[in-house]
């Protein structure tokens, strides 16, 4: 456990996990969350967890988010992924000017924000704002988001730049384009803006400001931190939950095998006792939890250094690798039944491997950046 008893997200996540699991097959088929799950996710408080400026509440912590997302992920990784990334997108709105923040959160705690920070569009200056156009792929949860943050290339003072624009749902089109092997229920479709969309200045912020993480009007540690210090946490927490779910289902599937003489399961060239396979898998998950717990504690404390930012990114990439290895082993040793299309174990396996392939969880760049900043290699 990551020990965040103060967070109301954890009991809410545990309460909705069975509902998410119940609708996981439908979410895969529809390639978006079931409406009942989306409503429960909003009611639980995930999209508003880090929201700035909401009355009578303070922004939450990364420790609380990671623990709750992992608990939800045991039932459905897609629901956990959407819960996590919409919380992350809501956090980014703290960087908008005051009028922009007020516009996004005008409807209060039921607001859902999605985000696409790859600069897949372009924006040009017009009186009072920016004319934005382009296509942004892989926007998780966009089907039920009221606002989407979209990054676009600009030219300012004769130099290239990238800005992020807050765009309401009515101003963009969603193209059904999410056909993947895992995380099918996330509804990570494509957003399209045409040339008629003008975003006012108060709903725009330079991407560099978000990357630095020092908004002028926000004091909470979750807002005043470099993007890369916490971004990996929001991507890895759903995978931890899915791997836990895989281990639980593996135990159920291998129960019959244990009744056989010797109580062993097959793994590679020779028999491996159940106890060893189980202990190794659970130990790996415990180690990942410790890594994520430390990373979450760093950002919750505040004052994150560049080395700590790089270490957090390294640890999240390492965690994703370890989780993928764990579920690979569980699927191989659970027997043919585990590979049935209707079997939860193979769904968890697909989800973890799909999520671990995210660009924000790649080992090579994270490891190289950390090694350079830690002084382990020459510059």
N, C-alpha and C positions, 0 to 999 in steps of 0.2 A: 504494500500500500504506500501511496505517496503522502499520506497523512495530511489531508486538507479538510478536517471535519467542519470547518466554518463554511464551506461551500455548499449552497443548496443544490448545486448541479448533480452531485453524486447520488443522493437518494432519488432525484428525478430521473436520472439516467438509468438507474437500476429498475425503477418502476416501469419505464417505457421499453426496456430491452426486450421483454417477451413479445410486445406488440411489434417491434421492428423485426424480430426473428420470424414471427407469424407471417408477416407480409414480405419477407425477403425474396421469395420466389416470384411474387407478383412484381416486385420492384425490378428484378432482373429482366422479366419479360417485357415490362413497360419501358425499361431503361430510364426510370425516374422513381423517386420515392412515392409510396402510396400516400394519398392525401391525408389519411389518418395519422400516418407516421410524421409527415411534415407538420401537421398541426400540433402533435405531441412534442416535437422538437422545439417548436416556437414557444409553446406553453412552458416547457422545462426551463427555458431561458438561455439556450445556447447562443442564438444570434445576438442577443443583447449583453452577453457576459462581459465584454470589454467596452461597451458603449460609453462614450463621453456624454456628459451633460444631462443624463436622465435624472429626473427629480427623485429624491428620497432613496437613492442607491449609489453606491460607489462601484467603480470598475472592479472586476474580479481578478483572480490570479491565474497564472499559467499552471501552477500546481493543481488548483481546483479543476481547471479545464482538462488537463491531461488525464487525471484520474477518472473524471466523469466520461470523457470520450472513450477511454479504454473499456470502461464498464459497458457502455452502449455497444461498442464494437464486438463484444462477445456474442451479441445477438445478431447484429447486421453491420458489417464493415461499411457499407454504402451509407447507411444512416449516420454512423459515427463520423465518416469523412465529411459529409455535408454539415453536420453539427460543428465540427472543428473548423472547417474553412470559412463558414459564415461567421463564426465567432471572430476569426482572424480578420475577415473583411470589415466587420463592424469596428474593430480596434483601429483600423487604418483611417476611419473617418475623423479621428481626433486631430489629424493633420490638416483638415480643411479649414478655411476661414470660418469665423463664427456664423455668418449667415448660411454658409453651405452646410455646416453641421446641423443647424436648426432645420433646414429644409429636409435633409435626409431623415432626421429623427422626429419630424413633425407629428407623426402618428403614434409616437411613443414606443412602448416595449414590444409591440408586435411587429416592429420593422425588421425586415431581413435584407441584408446586403450581401451581394456576391462580388467577385473580383477577378479581373484578368490583367495582371501586371506585365505581361509580355507586350512590348510596344508594337502591336500588330496593325495599328491604325495611324492616321495622320491628322494633324489639326493645324488650321491656319487662323491667324488673328483677324477678328472682325470687331466692329464697335461693341464694347461691353462684354466681350467674351471670345469664344473659339468655335469655329465651325469644324466639327469632328466627323470623320468617316473611317470605315474599315471593317474588318472581320476579326473576331477574337474567338479562338477555339478553346475548348475544355473549360468552360465556365460552370463549375459544379454548383448545383442547387439553383440555377438561374430560373427554373420554371416557377418557383414560388418566391423569388426575391423581388422586393419593391424597388430596389436600387442596385446598380452595378457600377463598380469602379473599373474604368478602362484606361489603359496606358496608350498614349499616342505620341508619335514623333512630331516635334515642332521646330520652328526656327525663331530664336529670340535674340535680338540685338546682333543679328547677322551670324549667330552660332547655332548649331544643332542642339536640341534639348529633348527631353522626354517629360511629358506631363501626365498626371492621372486626373481623370474627369469623372465626376459622379453623375450618372445618367439614370433618370427614372424609367421604370418598366415601359411606360407608354411611348417612350422615344426610341426604342430599339426593337428589332425583330429577333426572335429565337429560331434558329434553323436546327432541325432534328438531325444531328450528325454524330451521335455518340454510339459507336459500334465497336466494342472492345471485348477482350477476353475476361477481364475482371472489373470490379467496382462498377458493375453495369447499372446499379440502381442510383448512382450519383447524379444522373441527368446532366452530365458535363457537356452540354450542347454548345453550339456556336452562336455568338451574338453578332448582329450586323447593324451598322449605322450607315445611313446614306448622307448625302451632302446637305440635307435640309436640317440637320440637327445642330443647333447652336447651344453651347453650354456656357453659362455666364461665369465670369471670373471667380465669383465666390464659391463655385463648385469645382474648382480646379486647384491643384497643388503640384509643384515639381516632384517627379519621382525621387530625385536626390534627397529631398527633405524627408520622404518616407523611409528611404534607406538609412539615413542618419538617425532618425528616430528622436528628434528633439522638438516637438510641437510647442509653439509659443504659449498656448493657453491650456496645456494639460500637464498635471504634475504627477499622475499615477505612474508607478514603475512600469506597468504594462504598456504605457504609451511612450515613455521616454527611454527607448531602447532601440538599438539598431535592428532593422528588419530581420537580418540573418541570425540574430541571437535567439529568436523564438520561432521563426518560420518552420524549421525542421520539426519542432515539437508538435505543431498542429498537423503535420503530415505523418508523423510516426505513431502518434497515440492511437489512431484508428487501427493501425497494423498490429500494435500490441494487443488490442482487444480481440482482433480476429484470430491471432495466434493462440490466445488463451481459449477462445471458442473452439479452435481446431484441436487443441490438446484435450479439452473436455469431451469432444465427440470421439476422438481417437480412443480414449479410455473405454467409452461405451462399445465401440466396434471391436476392440481387442478383447473384451471380456470373455467372449466365447472361446477365443484362442487359448486363454489362460487355463481353461478347463481341460485342455489336451495334456497328455503326458509331457512332463518337462516344463510346462508353463512358459514356453518361449515363443517369440515371434521372429520372423525372418527379416534380416537386414543385411543385404550384400551377400558375401560368400558363405557366411555361417550364421548359426542361431545367436541371437542376442537376448538375454533374459529381459523380460518385461520391466523388471525393476530398474535396470540400467537405462533402457530407452526412455522410460518415464522420467527418471531422475535427471537425466541429461537435458531433456526438453524443458522440464520445469525450471531447472537451474539456469538455462539460457534465458528464459523469460524473466526470471528474477533479476538476472544481470542487466537485461535491457531496462527493466523498471528502475533499477538503481541509476543507470546512466541518465534516463529521462528525468528522474527525480532531481539529480544534481543540476541538470541543465535548467529545469524549471525553477529551482531555488535560486539560481544565479540571476535570472531575469526578474524574479519577484523581489529580490533584495534591492535591485536598482544599482546604478552606477556601473553598468556593464562595460568592461574594457574590450579593446579590439582582440586581444588574445582569448578572452572568455567567449567572445562572439564566435571566433573561429573554432574554439574547442567545442562549443555547443553544436555547431554545424557538423563537425567531425563526428561527435558522439551520436548524433541523430542518423547520419549516414551509416555509421557502424552498426547502430541498432537495427536499421532497416535490413542490412545484409544478414545479421544474425537471425532476425525473424523469418526471413525468406528461407534460410538454411533449416531452421526448426521445422517449418511446415512442409518443406520438401521431404524431410525424413519421416514425418508423421504420415504423409500420404503414401510413401513407398512401403511402409511397414504395416499399414492397416488392411491390406488385402484388396482384392478386386472390387469388393462391394463399395469401398470408399470412393471409387472413381465413377460411380453411377452419377448421371446428370442430376438426379434428384437428391444426391447426398450432400449434406451440409459441409462435410470435411473438405471435399474438393472445391466447394464454393469459397471456403475460408482460404484454401491454398491459392486459388486464382486471385482472390482479392489482395492477399498479402504480396504476391509476386507482382501484380499490376501496380499497387501503391508504391512498392519499393523501387519501381522503375521511374518514378517521378524525377524530373530534372533537379528538384531541390534536395534530393537524397542520394546523389551520386557520390561515390566514395573518392574517386581520383581528385576532383577539384577541391573537395573539402579537406582531404588529407594534405594536399600540397599547400593550400593556404595556411592551414594550421602550422605545418612544419616551418614555413617561412617566418610567420609571425612569432613563433616560439623560439626562433633562432637556431633551429636544428640543422638548417642548410644555409648555404650562402645565398645572398640576394642577387 
